[in-house]
Amino acid sequence: MPESDRLGVQLSPSGNKSDLVVESCVFCRIVKGELPSYKVYEDEKVFAFLDINPICEGHTLVIPKEHYENIFEIPDDLLGMVMSAAKRLSVRYKDRMSLDGVNILSSNGKAAQQDVFHLHVHIIPRKENDGHTISIQNFGKDGKELKTVWERLKS
């Protein structure tokens, strides 16, 4: 039976707390084949499958096979591979589904409404007048706020 650390958190057989996260992560379990999915793409590092709660036909999730919680943790080269796969799938979908566009979205962190804490990129196929909207309120319309933010963020 696995041991517990001094705070009572049960450790995996390897003694690594992060193994527990991977063992319970629904996306890691999909990659391992422990849970079913409708896979649309796979390579050595990336896996993509249809979202089980789609907002439209073809709504797809693209993930790294290795567990990274969000964009703040994933190595740049692997993030590039995830985005490259998202692009390839988007091009395929555009042709096969006669799309007018796609939304590529990724929520990172609880405050950004991330719901599964394994980095994932949504491909949301779009057609003109499909009735879907993505709404984010504008910030700094008069330019004053933008200059202040720019001063803080520029290199």
N, C-alpha and C positions, 0 to 999 in steps of 0.2 A: 504494500500500500504506500502511495506517495507520502512524503513527510510534509509538515507544515512549517512555515517560517515563524519567526517570533511574534508576528502580528496575527497568526492564525490563518493566513492565506495558504490554501493547499497548493503544493508544488507538483508539477508534472514529474513523471519518473526521471527525467533528466535533471530535475531540480531547478529548472528555468521557468520563472513566472510567465515569460512571453510565450512559452509553449502552450500555456493554458489559453491565452488569447487566440492563438492560431487554432487550437483544438475546438474552440467554441465559435469561431468566426464562420458565418454561413457561407461567405464567398470562398474561404479556404477549403471548406468542406465540398463546395461545388467543384473546385479545381481538382481535388483529390478523387472525385467521383463518388463521394459519400452521399451527396444529395443530387437529385436529377436536375438537368438544365437543358435548354434548347440552345446548344452551342452553335455559333455561327462563324467562329474564328478561333484558331489556336496556333501558337508557335512555341518556341522554347521558353519564352518569358512572359507572354501575354495570352489572355483568355477572354473571349467575348461571348455573351449569351443574351437571349431575349429577356427583358425585364418581366418578372411574374406579375407586376402591377403596372402594366403599360399605360401611358397616357395617350398613345396612338399606335397604330399598326407599325411594327418594326422597331419600337423603342428598345434599344440595346444598351447593355452595360459592358464597358471594356475595362478590364482590371489587370494589374500585374499578378502573375501567379504567386510570387512571394508576397508575404503579408507586410504591407506598409499602411499605417493608419490613414495618412493624408499626404497632401502635397508638401508639407513641411518636413516629412521624413524620407520620402522616396528619392533615391539618387537621380540626378539629372538625366543620365543616359537611359535609365529605365523609364522615366517619365516620357522621354522622347519616343521610346518604342511604343508605349501605350498610345500616345497621340498619333504616331504614324499609323498604327493599326486602326485607330478611330477614323483617320482620313481615308485609308483604303476601304474600310467598310462603308463610309459615307459615299464614296464614289460608286461603289458597287450598288448601294441602295438607290442612289440617284438614277442610275440606269434601269435597274430592275423594277423599281416602284414608280418611275416617272415623277420624281420629286422636283419641287421648286426650290428646296433648301433643306438645311438641317440646323438644329440647335445642338451645340456641343457644350455640355454643362458639367461642372464638378463642384460639389459643396464640400468644404473642408473645415471641419470643426463643428461642435454643437451649435455655436452661435450662427453658423451658416446653414443650419438645418441638415447637416450630414446625419443620415439615419443608420447606415451600416458603416462601421469604423474600419473599413478596408478601402483604400483609395479606389474610386471608380469614376469613370467618365460616362455620362449619358450621351447617347446619340438619339436625338429625337427627330425623326423624319417629318418634314413639313411640306404642305401643299398650300397654294394660294387659297385664302378664305376657308381654312380648315377649322376655324373657330377657336384655336388655341392661342393664348396670349401669355407672354412672359413679361411681367411688369416689375420694374425697379424704379423707384422714385428718383427724380433728378436731385443732384446735390450741387450747390454753388452756382445757381443760374446767373447771378450778377457778376461772377468772376472774383469777388472778394475772397470767398472761402477757398476757391481754387488756388489763388496765389499763396495763401497761407499753407495749404496742404502741399503745394509744389515746393515751397521753401523747405519744408520739413523732410520731403521725400527725395529731392534731387540728390545726385551723388556729389 
